[in-house]
Amino acid sequence: MPDFERFRVLLEEERARKLELLPALRADISSANAARQDSNVDDEHDPEGSTIAFELSQASALLKQSIAGLDQVDAALARIAAGTYGTCAVCGDPIAEGRLEARPSTPFCILHAAAGRQGR
């Protein structure tokens, strides 16, 4: 049986790190947008255009991943509160403690992890 309090603490710490990262990512996006507006709008011929577009794309992707990760952490914390943490959302079997240590926010046992990533 997993130590739910230990995992709750790990998840809360992860949540805090993700929340701390979000403003920096949003600032990066704002900076890239500002640089893009101040540069030549023709990214193809502007030597800085492709760099700015890349930075904007990268920061946007990181922001999206961070928000998704935060949602996963919040869902895991809700499962702890509901008493369903550590139980596979597909089969109802216990999730191995080693898996929870590697991925504390996972709602899936190792057998159903691939199905979960595909949205099944």
DSSP file (Angstrom, degrees, kcal/mol; ACC not computed):
  #  RESIDUE AA STRUCTURE BP1 BP2  ACC     N-H-->O    O-->H-N    N-H-->O    O-->H-N    TCO  KAPPA ALPHA  PHI   PSI    X-CA   Y-CA   Z-CA
    1    1 A M              0   0    0      0, 0.0    85,-0.1     0, 0.0    95,-0.0   0.000 360.0 360.0 360.0 123.2    0.0    0.0    0.0
    2    2 A P        -     0   0    0      0, 0.0     2,-1.3     0, 0.0     3,-0.1  -0.235 360.0-110.9 -64.6 152.5    1.6    3.3   -1.1
    3    3 A D     >  -     0   0    0      1,-0.2     4,-1.9     2,-0.1     3,-0.4  -0.709  34.6-170.3 -82.5  93.2    2.3    6.0    1.5
    4    4 A F  H  > S+     0   0    0     -2,-1.3     4,-2.5     1,-0.2    -1,-0.2   0.832  80.7  55.8 -59.7 -36.0   -0.3    8.5    0.3
    5    5 A E  H  > S+     0   0    0      2,-0.2     4,-2.2     1,-0.2    -1,-0.2   0.909 106.7  50.3 -65.1 -40.6    0.9   11.3    2.5
    6    6 A R  H  > S+     0   0    0     -3,-0.4     4,-2.2     1,-0.2    -1,-0.2   0.916 113.3  45.8 -62.6 -42.4    4.4   11.1    1.0
    7    7 A F  H  X S+     0   0    0     -4,-1.9     4,-2.6     2,-0.2    -2,-0.2   0.849 109.3  55.2 -70.4 -33.3    2.9   11.2   -2.5
    8    8 A R  H  X S+     0   0    0     -4,-2.5     4,-2.5    -5,-0.2    -2,-0.2   0.921 109.4  47.3 -63.4 -42.0    0.7   14.1   -1.6
    9    9 A V  H  X S+     0   0    0     -4,-2.2     4,-2.4     2,-0.2    -2,-0.2   0.926 112.3  49.6 -64.2 -45.0    3.8   16.0   -0.4
   10   10 A L  H  X S+     0   0    0     -4,-2.2     4,-2.4     1,-0.2    -2,-0.2   0.916 113.0  47.0 -59.4 -43.4    5.6   15.1   -3.7
   11   11 A L  H  X S+     0   0    0     -4,-2.6     4,-2.7     2,-0.2    -2,-0.2   0.897 110.4  51.6 -67.4 -40.2    2.7   16.2   -5.8
   12   12 A E  H  X S+     0   0    0     -4,-2.5     4,-2.3     2,-0.2    -1,-0.2   0.898 111.1  48.8 -62.6 -39.9    2.3   19.5   -3.8
   13   13 A E  H  X S+     0   0    0     -4,-2.4     4,-2.2     2,-0.2    -2,-0.2   0.918 112.2  47.9 -65.5 -43.0    6.0   20.2   -4.4
   14   14 A E  H  X S+     0   0    0     -4,-2.4     4,-2.4     1,-0.2    -2,-0.2   0.904 110.4  52.5 -63.2 -40.6    5.6   19.5   -8.1
   15   15 A R  H  X S+     0   0    0     -4,-2.7     4,-2.6     1,-0.2    -2,-0.2   0.924 108.9  49.7 -59.6 -45.7    2.5   21.7   -8.3
   16   16 A A  H  X S+     0   0    0     -4,-2.3     4,-2.0     1,-0.2    -1,-0.2   0.901 110.4  50.3 -62.2 -41.9    4.4   24.6   -6.6
   17   17 A R  H  X S+     0   0    0     -4,-2.2     4,-1.6     2,-0.2    -1,-0.2   0.916 112.2  47.3 -62.6 -42.7    7.3   24.2   -9.1
   18   18 A K  H  X S+     0   0    0     -4,-2.4     4,-1.6     1,-0.2    -2,-0.2   0.910 111.4  50.1 -67.1 -41.3    4.9   24.2  -12.1
   19   19 A L  H  < S+     0   0    0     -4,-2.6    -1,-0.2     1,-0.2    -2,-0.2   0.862 110.0  51.7 -64.2 -34.7    3.1   27.2  -10.8
   20   20 A E  H  X S+     0   0    0     -4,-2.0     4,-0.6    -5,-0.2    -1,-0.2   0.827 109.3  50.7 -69.3 -32.0    6.4   29.0  -10.3
   21   21 A L  H  X S+     0   0    0     -4,-1.6     4,-2.1     1,-0.2     3,-0.4   0.808  93.5  74.3 -76.1 -31.7    7.4   28.3  -13.9
   22   22 A L  H  X S+     0   0    0     -4,-1.6     4,-2.6     1,-0.2     5,-0.2   0.884  93.0  50.3 -55.7 -47.6    4.2   29.5  -15.6
   23   23 A P  H  > S+     0   0    0      0, 0.0     4,-2.3     0, 0.0    -1,-0.2   0.890 110.4  51.2 -60.8 -36.5    4.8   33.3  -15.2
   24   24 A A  H  X S+     0   0    0     -4,-0.6     4,-2.2    -3,-0.4    -2,-0.2   0.910 111.1  47.6 -66.0 -41.0    8.3   32.9  -16.7
   25   25 A L  H  X S+     0   0    0     -4,-2.1     4,-2.1     2,-0.2    -1,-0.2   0.911 111.9  49.6 -66.0 -41.1    7.0   31.0  -19.7
   26   26 A R  H  X S+     0   0    0     -4,-2.6     4,-2.3     1,-0.2    -2,-0.2   0.883 110.3  51.2 -63.9 -37.4    4.2   33.6  -20.2
   27   27 A A  H  X S+     0   0    0     -4,-2.3     4,-2.7    -5,-0.2    -2,-0.2   0.892 108.0  52.4 -66.2 -39.4    6.9   36.4  -20.0
   28   28 A D  H  X S+     0   0    0     -4,-2.2     4,-2.5     2,-0.2    -2,-0.2   0.907 110.2  48.4 -61.3 -41.5    9.0   34.6  -22.6
   29   29 A I  H  X S+     0   0    0     -4,-2.1     4,-2.5     2,-0.2    -2,-0.2   0.917 111.7  49.1 -65.4 -43.0    5.9   34.4  -24.9
   30   30 A S  H  X S+     0   0    0     -4,-2.3     4,-2.5     2,-0.2    -2,-0.2   0.910 112.1  49.0 -62.7 -42.0    5.2   38.1  -24.3
   31   31 A S  H  X S+     0   0    0     -4,-2.7     4,-2.7     2,-0.2    -2,-0.2   0.916 112.0  48.0 -64.2 -43.2    8.9   39.0  -25.1
   32   32 A A  H  X S+     0   0    0     -4,-2.5     4,-2.2     2,-0.2    -2,-0.2   0.897 112.3  49.5 -65.7 -39.1    8.9   36.9  -28.2
   33   33 A N  H  X S+     0   0    0     -4,-2.5     4,-2.1     2,-0.2    -2,-0.2   0.911 111.9  48.5 -64.4 -41.7    5.6   38.5  -29.4
   34   34 A A  H  X S+     0   0    0     -4,-2.5     4,-1.8     2,-0.2    -2,-0.2   0.914 112.4  48.3 -64.8 -42.3    7.0   42.0  -28.7
   35   35 A A  H  X S+     0   0    0     -4,-2.7     4,-0.9     1,-0.2    -1,-0.2   0.879 110.3  52.5 -64.5 -37.1   10.2   41.2  -30.6
   36   36 A R  H  < S+     0   0    0     -4,-2.2     3,-0.5     1,-0.2    -1,-0.2   0.900 109.4  48.4 -66.0 -39.9    8.2   39.8  -33.4
   37   37 A Q  H  < S+     0   0    0     -4,-2.1    -1,-0.2     1,-0.2    -2,-0.2   0.831 112.1  49.7 -69.3 -31.3    6.1   43.0  -33.6
   38   38 A D  H  < S+     0   0    0     -4,-1.8    -1,-0.2    -5,-0.2    -2,-0.2   0.615 106.0  69.9 -82.7 -12.0    9.2   45.1  -33.6
   39   39 A S  S  < S-     0   0    0     -4,-0.9     2,-0.1    -3,-0.5     4,-0.1  -0.426 103.7 -69.4 -99.9 176.6   10.9   43.1  -36.3
   40   40 A N        -     0   0    0      1,-0.1    -1,-0.1    -2,-0.1     6,-0.1  -0.448  40.7-136.9 -61.4 132.2   10.3   42.8  -40.0
   41   41 A V  S    S+     0   0    0      1,-0.2     2,-1.4    -2,-0.1     3,-0.2   0.592  86.8  89.4 -72.1  -9.0    7.0   40.9  -40.5
   42   42 A D    >>  +     0   0    0      1,-0.2     4,-1.6     2,-0.1     3,-1.1  -0.659  55.0 178.0 -90.3  82.9    8.6   38.8  -43.3
   43   43 A D  T 34 S+     0   0    0     -2,-1.4     7,-0.5     1,-0.3    -1,-0.2   0.813  74.7  62.2 -55.5 -33.0   10.0   36.0  -41.1
   44   44 A E  T 34 S+     0   0    0      1,-0.2    -1,-0.3    -3,-0.2    -2,-0.1   0.850 116.1  27.8 -65.5 -34.7   11.3   34.2  -44.2
   45   45 A H  T <4 S+     0   0    0     -3,-1.1    -1,-0.2     4,-0.0    -2,-0.2   0.520 100.7  90.3-106.7  -8.0   13.7   37.0  -45.2
   46   46 A D    >X  -     0   0    0     -4,-1.6     3,-0.9     1,-0.1     4,-0.9  -0.807  68.6-146.7 -90.3 121.4   14.4   38.6  -41.8
   47   47 A P  T 34 S+     0   0    0      0, 0.0     4,-0.4     0, 0.0    -1,-0.1   0.809 101.7  43.6 -59.3 -29.0   17.5   36.9  -40.2
   48   48 A E  T 3> S+     0   0    0      1,-0.1     4,-2.6     2,-0.1     5,-0.2   0.666  96.3  80.7 -85.7 -18.3   15.9   37.3  -36.8
   49   49 A G  H <> S+     0   0    0     -3,-0.9     4,-2.6     1,-0.2     5,-0.2   0.896  91.6  46.0 -59.9 -45.8   12.5   36.2  -37.9
   50   50 A S  H  X S+     0   0    0     -4,-0.9     4,-2.3    -7,-0.5    -1,-0.2   0.871 113.4  50.7 -68.3 -34.6   13.0   32.5  -37.7
   51   51 A T  H  > S+     0   0    0     -4,-0.4     4,-2.7     2,-0.2    -2,-0.2   0.926 112.3  46.4 -66.2 -44.8   14.7   32.7  -34.3
   52   52 A I  H  X S+     0   0    0     -4,-2.6     4,-2.6     2,-0.2    -2,-0.2   0.921 113.1  49.4 -63.3 -44.1   11.9   34.7  -32.9
   53   53 A A  H  X S+     0   0    0     -4,-2.6     4,-2.5    -5,-0.2    -1,-0.2   0.901 112.1  48.9 -62.1 -40.9    9.3   32.3  -34.4
   54   54 A F  H  X S+     0   0    0     -4,-2.3     4,-3.0     2,-0.2     5,-0.2   0.936 111.5  48.5 -63.7 -46.9   11.3   29.4  -32.9
   55   55 A E  H  X S+     0   0    0     -4,-2.7     4,-2.6     1,-0.2     5,-0.2   0.903 113.0  48.1 -60.9 -41.7   11.5   31.0  -29.5
   56   56 A L  H  X S+     0   0    0     -4,-2.6     4,-2.4     2,-0.2    -1,-0.2   0.925 113.6  46.9 -64.3 -44.8    7.7   31.8  -29.6
   57   57 A S  H  X S+     0   0    0     -4,-2.5     4,-2.3    -5,-0.2    -2,-0.2   0.920 114.0  47.6 -63.1 -44.7    6.9   28.2  -30.7
   58   58 A Q  H  X S+     0   0    0     -4,-3.0     4,-2.5     2,-0.2    -2,-0.2   0.929 113.5  46.6 -64.4 -46.4    9.2   26.7  -28.0
   59   59 A A  H  X S+     0   0    0     -4,-2.6     4,-2.3    -5,-0.2    -1,-0.2   0.893 112.6  50.9 -64.4 -39.1    7.8   28.9  -25.2
   60   60 A S  H  X S+     0   0    0     -4,-2.4     4,-2.3    -5,-0.2    -1,-0.2   0.908 111.0  48.1 -64.6 -41.7    4.2   28.2  -26.3
   61   61 A A  H  X S+     0   0    0     -4,-2.3     4,-2.5     2,-0.2    -2,-0.2   0.908 112.0  49.2 -65.4 -42.0    4.9   24.4  -26.3
   62   62 A L  H  X S+     0   0    0     -4,-2.5     4,-2.5     2,-0.2    -2,-0.2   0.893 110.9  50.4 -64.6 -38.9    6.5   24.5  -22.9
   63   63 A L  H  X S+     0   0    0     -4,-2.3     4,-2.5     2,-0.2     5,-0.2   0.931 110.9  48.7 -63.5 -45.0    3.6   26.5  -21.5
   64   64 A K  H  X S+     0   0    0     -4,-2.3     4,-2.3     1,-0.2    -2,-0.2   0.916 113.0  47.7 -61.1 -44.2    1.1   24.1  -22.9
   65   65 A Q  H  X S+     0   0    0     -4,-2.5     4,-2.6     1,-0.2    -1,-0.2   0.893 111.7  50.6 -63.9 -40.1    3.1   21.1  -21.4
   66   66 A S  H  X S+     0   0    0     -4,-2.5     4,-2.4     2,-0.2    -2,-0.2   0.900 110.6  48.1 -66.6 -40.7    3.3   22.8  -18.1
   67   67 A I  H  X S+     0   0    0     -4,-2.5     4,-2.3     2,-0.2    -1,-0.2   0.917 112.7  48.9 -65.6 -42.6   -0.4   23.6  -17.9
   68   68 A A  H  X S+     0   0    0     -4,-2.3     4,-2.0     2,-0.2    -2,-0.2   0.910 111.9  49.5 -62.6 -41.5   -1.2   19.9  -18.9
   69   69 A G  H  X S+     0   0    0     -4,-2.6     4,-2.3     2,-0.2    -2,-0.2   0.889 109.5  51.4 -63.9 -39.6    1.3   18.7  -16.2
   70   70 A L  H  X S+     0   0    0     -4,-2.4     4,-2.7     1,-0.2    -2,-0.2   0.904 108.5  51.7 -63.8 -41.2   -0.4   21.0  -13.6
   71   71 A D  H  X S+     0   0    0     -4,-2.3     4,-2.2     2,-0.2    -2,-0.2   0.894 109.8  49.9 -61.0 -40.2   -3.8   19.6  -14.6
   72   72 A Q  H  X S+     0   0    0     -4,-2.0     4,-2.1     2,-0.2    -2,-0.2   0.898 111.2  48.3 -66.0 -40.9   -2.4   16.0  -14.1
   73   73 A V  H  X S+     0   0    0     -4,-2.3     4,-2.6     2,-0.2    -2,-0.2   0.929 111.4  49.9 -64.7 -45.1   -1.0   16.9  -10.7
   74   74 A D  H  X S+     0   0    0     -4,-2.7     4,-2.0     1,-0.2    -2,-0.2   0.889 110.4  50.6 -60.8 -39.0   -4.3   18.5   -9.6
   75   75 A A  H  X S+     0   0    0     -4,-2.2     4,-2.0     2,-0.2    -1,-0.2   0.893 110.0  50.0 -65.7 -39.3   -6.2   15.4  -10.8
   76   76 A A  H  X S+     0   0    0     -4,-2.1     4,-2.1     2,-0.2    -2,-0.2   0.910 109.9  50.1 -65.4 -41.7   -3.8   13.2   -8.7
   77   77 A L  H  X S+     0   0    0     -4,-2.6     4,-2.3     1,-0.2    -1,-0.2   0.879 109.4  52.0 -63.8 -36.5   -4.3   15.4   -5.7
   78   78 A A  H  X S+     0   0    0     -4,-2.0     4,-2.0     2,-0.2    -1,-0.2   0.876 107.5  52.5 -65.9 -36.9   -8.1   15.1   -6.2
   79   79 A R  H  X>S+     0   0    0     -4,-2.0     5,-2.4     2,-0.2     6,-1.3   0.877 107.9  51.3 -66.8 -36.1   -7.7   11.3   -6.3
   80   80 A I  H ><5S+     0   0    0     -4,-2.1     3,-0.8     4,-0.2    -2,-0.2   0.949 111.4  47.4 -62.1 -47.5   -5.8   11.3   -3.0
   81   81 A A  H 3<5S+     0   0    0     -4,-2.3    -2,-0.2     1,-0.2    -1,-0.2   0.849 114.3  47.2 -61.9 -34.4   -8.6   13.4   -1.5
   82   82 A A  H 3<5S-     0   0    0     -4,-2.0    -1,-0.2    -5,-0.1    -2,-0.2   0.585 113.0-118.5 -84.4 -10.3  -11.2   11.0   -2.9
   83   83 A G  T <<5S+     0   0    0     -4,-0.9    -3,-0.2    -3,-0.8    -4,-0.1   0.662  89.0 104.3  82.5  16.0   -9.3    7.9   -1.7
   84   84 A T    > < +     0   0    0     -5,-2.4     3,-1.4    -6,-0.2    -4,-0.2   0.381  42.1 124.9-109.3   2.4   -8.8    6.6   -5.3
   85   85 A Y  T 3  S+     0   0    0     -6,-1.3     3,-0.1     1,-0.2   -81,-0.1  -0.358  71.6  28.1 -63.1 140.2   -5.1    7.5   -5.7
   86   86 A G  T 3  S+     0   0    0     20,-0.3     9,-3.3     1,-0.3     2,-0.4   0.515  95.9 109.7  87.3   5.3   -2.9    4.5   -6.5
   87   87 A T  B <  S-A   94   0A   0     -3,-1.4    -1,-0.3     7,-0.3     6,-0.1  -0.961  76.3-111.2-115.9 130.9   -5.7    2.6   -8.3
   88   88 A C     >  -     0   0    0      5,-3.3     4,-1.3    -2,-0.4    20,-0.2  -0.357  15.8-143.9 -62.5 131.5   -5.7    2.2  -12.1
   89   89 A A  T  4 S+     0   0    0     18,-3.2    -1,-0.2     1,-0.1    19,-0.1   0.650  97.0  43.0 -70.4 -15.6   -8.4    4.3  -13.8
   90   90 A V  T  4 S+     0   0    0     17,-0.3    -1,-0.1     3,-0.1    18,-0.1   0.901 131.2  12.8 -94.5 -56.0   -8.9    1.5  -16.4
   91   91 A C  T  4 S-     0   0    0      2,-0.1    -2,-0.1     3,-0.0    17,-0.1   0.638  88.5-126.8-102.7 -15.7   -8.8   -1.8  -14.5
   92   92 A G     <  +     0   0    0     -4,-1.3    -3,-0.1     1,-0.3     3,-0.1   0.470  63.6 134.4  83.0   0.1   -9.1   -0.8  -10.9
   93   93 A D        -     0   0    0      1,-0.1    -5,-3.3    -6,-0.1    -1,-0.3  -0.429  66.6 -88.2 -77.4 158.2   -5.9   -2.7   -9.9
   94   94 A P  B     -A   87   0A   0      0, 0.0     2,-0.5     0, 0.0    -7,-0.3  -0.375  38.0-124.5 -64.2 144.1   -3.4   -1.1   -7.6
   95   95 A I        -     0   0    0     -9,-3.3    14,-0.1    14,-0.1     5,-0.1  -0.785  35.8-103.9 -87.5 131.7   -0.6    0.9   -9.3
   96   96 A A     >  -     0   0    0     -2,-0.5     4,-2.0     1,-0.1     3,-0.5  -0.250  21.8-127.9 -57.5 139.7    2.8   -0.3   -8.4
   97   97 A E  H  > S+     0   0    0      1,-0.2     4,-2.3     2,-0.2     5,-0.2   0.859 109.3  58.1 -59.5 -36.1    4.6    1.9   -5.9
   98   98 A G  H  > S+     0   0    0      1,-0.2     4,-1.8     2,-0.2    -1,-0.2   0.883 106.1  49.2 -60.8 -38.4    7.6    2.1   -8.1
   99   99 A R  H  > S+     0   0    0     -3,-0.5     4,-3.0     2,-0.2    -2,-0.2   0.907 110.2  50.5 -66.8 -41.5    5.5    3.5  -10.9
  100  100 A L  H  < S+     0   0    0     -4,-2.0    -2,-0.2     1,-0.2    -1,-0.2   0.857 108.7  52.6 -65.1 -34.1    4.0    6.0   -8.6
  101  101 A E  H  < S+     0   0    0     -4,-2.3    -1,-0.2    -5,-0.2    -2,-0.2   0.895 114.8  41.4 -66.9 -38.6    7.5    7.1   -7.5
  102  102 A A  H  < S+     0   0    0     -4,-1.8    -2,-0.2     1,-0.3    -1,-0.2   0.874 136.4  16.1 -74.7 -38.0    8.5    7.5  -11.2
  103  103 A R    ><  +     0   0    0     -4,-3.0     3,-2.0    -5,-0.1    -1,-0.3  -0.700  68.0 178.2-137.2  79.9    5.2    9.2  -12.2
  104  104 A P  T 3  S+     0   0    0      0, 0.0   -18,-0.1     0, 0.0    -1,-0.1   0.747  81.3  52.8 -59.7 -23.3    3.3   10.4   -9.1
  105  105 A S  T 3  S+     0   0    0    -20,-0.0    -5,-0.1   -94,-0.0   -29,-0.0   0.455  80.3 122.9 -92.5   1.6    0.5   11.9  -11.1
  106  106 A T    <   -     0   0    0     -3,-2.0   -20,-0.3    -7,-0.2   -11,-0.1  -0.367  42.2-169.0 -67.7 137.2   -0.3    8.8  -13.2
  107  107 A P        +     0   0    0      0, 0.0   -18,-3.2     0, 0.0     2,-0.4   0.315  66.3  77.5 -98.8   7.6   -3.8    7.4  -13.0
  108  108 A F  S    S-     0   0    0    -20,-0.2     5,-0.1   -19,-0.1   -20,-0.1  -0.918  73.9-128.3-125.8 142.5   -2.8    4.2  -14.9
  109  109 A C    >>  -     0   0    0     -2,-0.4     4,-0.6   -14,-0.1     3,-0.6  -0.293  45.9 -97.6 -69.6 169.2   -1.0    1.0  -14.0
  110  110 A I  G >4 S+     0   0    0      1,-0.2     3,-0.7     2,-0.2     4,-0.5   0.852 123.9  58.1 -62.0 -34.4    1.9    0.1  -16.3
  111  111 A L  G 34 S+     0   0    0      1,-0.2     4,-0.2     2,-0.1    -1,-0.2   0.861 115.6  34.4 -63.4 -36.1   -0.3   -2.3  -18.3
  112  112 A H  G <> S+     0   0    0     -3,-0.6     4,-1.9     1,-0.2    -1,-0.2   0.300  88.9  99.4-104.3   8.7   -2.7    0.5  -19.2
  113  113 A A  H <X S+     0   0    0     -3,-0.7     4,-1.9    -4,-0.6     5,-0.2   0.914  84.0  48.8 -62.1 -43.7   -0.3    3.4  -19.4
  114  114 A A  H  > S+     0   0    0     -4,-0.5     4,-1.3     1,-0.2    -1,-0.2   0.902 110.4  50.9 -65.1 -40.2   -0.1    3.3  -23.2
  115  115 A A  H  4>S+     0   0    0     -4,-0.2     5,-2.6     1,-0.2    -1,-0.2   0.872 109.1  52.6 -64.0 -36.1   -3.9    3.2  -23.5
  116  116 A G  H ><5S+     0   0    0     -4,-1.9     3,-1.1     1,-0.2    -1,-0.2   0.873 105.7  52.6 -67.5 -38.0   -4.1    6.3  -21.2
  117  117 A R  H 3<5S+     0   0    0     -4,-1.9    -1,-0.2     1,-0.3    -2,-0.2   0.795 108.2  52.2 -67.9 -27.0   -1.6    8.3  -23.3
  118  118 A Q  T 3<5S-     0   0    0     -4,-1.3    -1,-0.3    -5,-0.2    -2,-0.2   0.441 118.7-112.2 -89.1   0.5   -3.8    7.6  -26.4
  119  119 A G  T < 5       0   0    0     -3,-1.1    -3,-0.2    -4,-0.2    -2,-0.1   0.707 360.0 360.0  80.6  19.9   -6.9    8.8  -24.6
  120  120 A R      <       0   0    0     -5,-2.6    -4,-0.2    -6,-0.2    -5,-0.1   0.448 360.0 360.0 -90.3 360.0   -8.6    5.4  -24.4
